[in-house]
Amino acid sequence: MKNREAQRERYLADALPVRLAGLAADLGRVASSARRATGGAAVSALLEQSQFLIEWTAAEAPVETAEALVNLQVMLALWRRAWPEAQHSASQRSLLAAQAKQWSDQVLGHAEHAGFKTSGSGFAMTVQMR
């Protein structure tokens, strides 16, 4: 529990756009790991971590972003529940990979709207504190 609390404090120290970009990165890792038959444990851990990141972020986000995050959290919970069996199916892994990539892109869009700038091959951060 102390480890999770330390992670929460570290995460909340960042500005909202940075937190959203971090969530988008985790969802990208879900997509990447879900494609591999050997990625089951990593996917499970990343789904759980993403839910925590949403819990810690949604309350401070603009209403539209918070709504999207809450809806995403429900989808992540459903996948976490199904994952012990779904991980053994190539079609289910592919479905999660595609959905996680889409979610990552959507969350990154919210991060950019909140002030996170992306450029070409990597991230360049320009965050305006509000």
C-alpha positions as CSV (number, residue, x, y, z in Angstrom):
1,M,0.0,0.0,0.0
2,K,2.8,2.4,0.8
3,N,4.2,1.8,-2.7
4,R,0.9,2.7,-4.3
5,E,0.7,5.9,-2.1
6,A,4.2,6.9,-3.1
7,Q,3.3,6.3,-6.8
8,R,0.2,8.4,-6.3
9,E,2.1,11.3,-4.7
10,R,4.7,11.2,-7.5
11,Y,2.0,11.1,-10.2
12,L,0.0,14.0,-8.7
13,A,3.1,16.2,-8.6
14,D,2.9,16.5,-12.4
15,A,0.6,18.9,-14.2
16,L,-2.6,17.5,-15.7
17,P,-1.3,17.4,-19.3
18,V,1.7,15.4,-18.2
19,R,-0.5,12.9,-16.2
20,L,-2.7,12.4,-19.2
21,A,0.3,11.8,-21.5
22,G,1.6,9.3,-18.9
23,L,-1.8,7.5,-19.0
24,A,-1.7,7.5,-22.8
25,A,1.8,6.0,-22.7
26,D,0.6,3.2,-20.3
27,L,-2.3,2.5,-22.7
28,G,0.2,2.3,-25.5
29,R,2.1,-0.3,-23.5
30,V,-1.1,-2.3,-23.0
31,A,-1.6,-2.3,-26.8
32,S,2.0,-3.5,-27.4
33,S,1.9,-6.1,-24.6
34,A,-1.5,-7.5,-25.5
35,R,-0.3,-8.4,-29.0
36,R,2.2,-10.9,-27.5
37,A,1.0,-14.2,-26.1
38,T,3.7,-13.8,-23.4
39,G,2.4,-10.4,-22.3
40,G,-0.4,-11.5,-20.0
41,A,1.1,-10.5,-16.7
42,A,2.2,-7.1,-18.1
43,V,-1.2,-6.4,-19.5
44,S,-2.9,-7.2,-16.2
45,A,-0.6,-4.9,-14.3
46,L,-0.9,-2.1,-16.8
47,L,-4.7,-2.3,-16.9
48,E,-4.7,-2.0,-13.1
49,Q,-2.2,0.9,-13.1
50,S,-4.2,2.7,-15.7
51,Q,-7.3,2.5,-13.6
52,F,-5.4,4.0,-10.7
53,L,-4.0,6.8,-12.9
54,I,-7.6,7.6,-14.0
55,E,-8.8,7.6,-10.4
56,W,-6.1,10.0,-9.4
57,T,-6.7,12.3,-12.4
58,A,-10.4,12.5,-13.3
59,A,-11.4,14.7,-10.4
60,E,-9.0,17.5,-11.5
61,A,-9.8,17.2,-15.2
62,P,-12.2,19.4,-17.2
63,V,-15.7,17.8,-17.3
64,E,-15.4,16.5,-20.9
65,T,-12.0,14.9,-20.1
66,A,-13.3,13.5,-16.8
67,E,-16.3,11.9,-18.5
68,A,-14.0,10.2,-21.1
69,L,-11.7,9.0,-18.3
70,V,-14.5,7.5,-16.2
71,N,-15.9,5.7,-19.3
72,L,-12.4,4.4,-20.1
73,Q,-12.1,3.2,-16.5
74,V,-15.2,1.1,-16.9
75,M,-13.8,-0.4,-20.1
76,L,-10.5,-1.2,-18.3
77,A,-12.3,-2.8,-15.5
78,L,-14.2,-5.1,-17.9
79,W,-11.0,-6.1,-19.6
80,R,-9.3,-6.7,-16.3
81,R,-12.1,-9.0,-15.3
82,A,-12.0,-10.9,-18.7
83,W,-8.3,-10.9,-19.1
84,P,-7.4,-14.2,-17.3
85,E,-9.3,-16.1,-20.0
86,A,-9.0,-13.6,-22.9
87,Q,-5.2,-13.6,-22.8
88,H,-5.3,-17.1,-24.2
89,S,-7.1,-16.0,-27.4
90,A,-5.2,-14.4,-30.2
91,S,-8.4,-12.6,-31.4
92,Q,-9.1,-11.2,-27.9
93,R,-5.5,-10.0,-27.5
94,S,-5.8,-8.3,-30.9
95,L,-9.0,-6.7,-29.9
96,L,-7.6,-5.3,-26.7
97,A,-4.5,-4.1,-28.5
98,A,-6.6,-2.2,-31.0
99,Q,-8.9,-0.7,-28.4
100,A,-5.9,0.2,-26.1
101,K,-4.2,2.0,-29.1
102,Q,-7.5,3.9,-29.8
103,W,-7.8,4.8,-26.1
104,S,-4.2,5.9,-26.0
105,D,-4.7,8.2,-28.9
106,Q,-7.9,9.7,-27.4
107,V,-6.2,10.3,-24.0
108,L,-3.2,11.9,-25.8
109,G,-5.7,14.2,-27.6
110,H,-7.1,15.3,-24.2
111,A,-3.5,15.9,-23.0
112,E,-2.7,18.0,-26.1
113,H,-5.9,20.0,-25.5
114,A,-4.8,20.6,-21.9
115,G,-1.4,21.9,-23.1
116,F,0.8,18.9,-23.8
117,K,2.6,19.3,-27.1
118,T,3.8,16.5,-29.3
119,S,6.3,16.9,-32.1
120,G,7.4,14.5,-34.8
121,S,9.1,11.5,-33.4
122,G,8.8,12.2,-29.7
123,F,7.2,14.4,-27.1
124,A,8.1,18.0,-26.5
125,M,6.5,19.3,-23.4
126,T,5.1,22.7,-23.2
127,V,2.8,23.0,-20.2
128,Q,1.0,26.1,-19.0
129,M,0.1,26.0,-15.4
130,R,-3.4,27.2,-14.6
